[in-house]
């Protein structure tokens, strides 16, 4: 697949894809004889993984380290797992904080709705 096709498929700009490759967020993408990026299933898998991880808020630095360790082979499996566990723990903490924020917003909205209903009841009483 060309960079334009991958960009469209994953909703990531071509510039971002080039940037991800340049900083090591995805391994080097295979190229045609003329030097044009030719994303194969493996390269697309990395793009999809990084899109998912970035959407989850995983730090770029952690992902770059993960990819670098991956490229060193199986001897780095424990270190890679440790990165993923650390990032998962961070994500869980952020999700818990978001749940607390959501609950607070829901409470505030409910108070407004109760206040509006009270005002509507008062208006109805005045009509009679």
ABEGO torsion letter per residue (X at the ends): XBAAAAAAAAGBBAAAAAAAAAAGABBBBBBBAAGBBBBBAAAAAAAAAAAAAAAAGBBAAAAAAAAAAAAAEAAAAAAAAAAAAAAAAAAAAAAAAAAAAAAAAAAAAAAAAAAAAAAAAAAAAAAX
